[in-house]
Amino acid sequence: MLEHFFQCPYCVGEISMLIDPSVPDQKYIEDCEICCNPIEIQFAVEEGGIISFEAKSIDQ
């Protein structure tokens, strides 16, 4: 598992999440653990490292 830190697009709080590198491309919606707003998460993993990561509000 890879730990990744990012800022919530709503409250700008720092969030930590664990990313499973065995699934190369993922896109899903997860609620912010601070403000509970829905965040669209999308990332790609290659050779055990994160090559792209995006966290945005669902209304963008």
N, C-alpha and C positions, 0 to 999 in steps of 0.2 A: 504494500500500500504506500502511496505517496501522499504526504501532507502538503496542502496548498492553501495559502492565505490570500484573501481578496476582500475588497470593500463592497458592502451592500450598495446597490444603486439608489436605494431609497434613503436609508438613515446614515450611510457612509461608515457604519460600524465595521470593524475588522472581523471577518469570519474565517474559521479554519475548517477545511473539509478534507476527508480522506478520499483519494482517487485510486480506483482499482486499475492498475496498468495492464491487466489481462484483456480488457475490452478497449480496443484502440480508439474508437470514436463514440462519444456519448452526447446526448442532448436530452434534457429533462427539466422539469420545474420543481424547485424546492423552496420552502418558506424560509425567510431569514430567521435565524435563531434569536435575533435581538428585537426586530420590529414586526415580525410575522408576515411581512408582505411577500408575495410570490416572486421569485427570481428565476429567470430562464438561464440555465447553466449549459454551456456547450464547450467541450474540450476534445483534444486529440492527444493520444499518447503514442510515442514511437521509441522503440529500443529502451523501454523502461523509464523514459523521461517525458514530461509534458511539453509538446511542441506548440500548442495553442490553447488558450483559455479565454472564455468570454462569459461575463455575468451581467445580465441586463434586466431592466424592468420589463414586465410582459406587455406593457403598453408602448414600447419604443418601436 
